[in-house]
Amino acid sequence: MTNFINRVIRALRLDVHVYEEVEADKSATIQALVVVILSSMAGGFGFIYRFGLDGIFTGIVMTLVGWLVWAYLIYVIGTKILPEMHTQADLGQVLRATGFASSPGIIRLAGMIPLLGNFVAFIATIWMLITMVIATKQVLDYTSTVRAIMVCLIGWIIQWLVYLLFFSVFGGF
């Protein structure tokens, strides 16, 4: 348990080495999944202020699926479309690294506090973008931070387009 908490704290502190560590540690897959679930639950409960109790379930599902889509897109874009010469990663490695990069999403729980919801969501989003770039650069063995930024932003934009398509077809909250 101490190792897990230590890794989460290191991810929050933008420690680049934690991503190399979890990339190589197949036993960290469950830990990464726990981080994603906690982050998704925090996102869901953070929706209470804006969408009421109905927003909890939708928020949890939306953030969980959003991470999965984004992580998969980072894998595909980063390894198949925009790899560097030394890029070599499998989906499990990317899922572990991006799972821990979801750590800042846990602060979205503070979105339950009136008047803080949008601010907290904004801070969590920016922080997660930064951690995703760091995780992507490390797990895909990129030398270029710009390439990692491009991969993350392309994946993030596609993820949001998927959200928009989903909500235009099935309606909002």
N, C-alpha and C positions, 0 to 999 in steps of 0.2 A: 504494500500500500504506500509506503514511504517513497519508493521508486516512482510510482505513478504520480503522486502529488508533486514530487520533485520535477518530473518531466513537464507537467502542466505549468508549473511556475516558471520553468526555464523557457517554455514556449511563449508564455505571456511576456517574459523579459526579452524576447527576440534573440534568444541564444541559438545561433546557427547550428551548433554541434548537436543539439537535441534531435534535429531532423536526420542527421547522419546516423545517430544512435538508433532511432526507431525504424529507419529504413532497413537496417541490418538485423533488427531484432524481430523475428516473426512472432514471438510471444507478445509483442506490443500491439498486435492487431486488435485484441479484445480491449486493451487500454484505449486505443484510438477510437474504437467504437463507443466506449463509455463517454469519452470526451464529446463526441458528436451527439450522443443522446442527451447528455447534460446541457450542451449548447442549444440543442433543439427544444428541449423542455423549457429552458430559460427563455428562448425566443417565443415559445407558445404562451407561457405565463406572462411574458412582457406584453403580449397582445391584449391582455384583459382590459387595460386602461382604454385602449382605442376601440376594441371590438366586443368587449364583454366576454362572458363565459364561452360563447360559441367560438371565439377566436382562439381559445387554448388549443383545441384539437387541430384546427386548421393550421395554426401557427407551428405546432410541433411537426405535423406532417410536411408542411411547406418548407420549413428549414431543414428537416432531415432529407427530404427528396432533393432540395436545392443543393445541399452539400454533395450528395451522391452524384448528381448531374455535373456539378462544377468539378469535382475530383476526377470523374471519368473524362470530362472534356480536357482537363489539364493533362491527363495521361495521353489521350489521343493526339491532341495538338502538340504537346511537348515531345512525344516520342516518335510520332509518325509524320507530322507536318513541319514542325520547326525544331528538329533535333540539332544539337551541336555534334561535333565529331565524336566526343566521348560519352554522349548520352546513352545510358543503358539503365532502364528501370522497368520493373513489371508493375502490374496494376496493384498488387498487394503493397508494394513499397510506396507507391503514390498514395494509396488509401491511408496507410499508417501516417505518413508525413502530413497530409492534408487534414487528417483527423485531429492530430495535435495542433495543427494551425487553426482549428476551430475553437481553441481555448478561449479567446477573447469573447466569443459569443455568450459565454456564461454570464457576463455582466448584464446581458439583456434582461435578466430577471429584475433588475432595478427599474425596468420599464413599467412595472406595476405601480410605481409611485407616480401619482398625478403630477403633471407638468415636467417630469423627467423623461418620459417615454421616448419622445422623438430624439432628444439629445443623446440619450443612452444608446438608442438604436444607431444613430449616426456615428458615435464614437466606436461602437462595436464593429460596425461595417468597415470603417477606415482601418481599425486595428487588425481586423481579419484579412483585409486586402494586403496589408503589410506582411502579416505572418504567412499568408499563402504565397506571396512572392518569395519570401525567404525559404519556405519549405520547397517550393518548386525549383528554385535555383539549386538547392542542396540535393534534392532527390534525383533531379535530372542531370546532375553534374555539369550545370551550365557555368561558363566563365563569365557570361554576360548577364548582368542584372536587368538590362533593358529587354533581353529576350524573355526572361522570366516574367517581367511586367507585362509584356505583350501576350504571352500565353495565358496569364491569369486574367487579364482584362478581356481578351477574346472569349475565354470560357465564361467569365462573369456576365458579359453582355448576352451571350447565347443563353445562359441560364435565365436571365431576366426576360428574354424574349419567349422562352418556354413558359415562364410564369404568366406573362401577358396573354399568350395564346390560351393557356389553361383557363384563366379567369374570363377571357372573352367568350370561350365556349361554355364553361360551366357556371359563370357568374361569380361575383365576389362573395364576401362574407355575408 
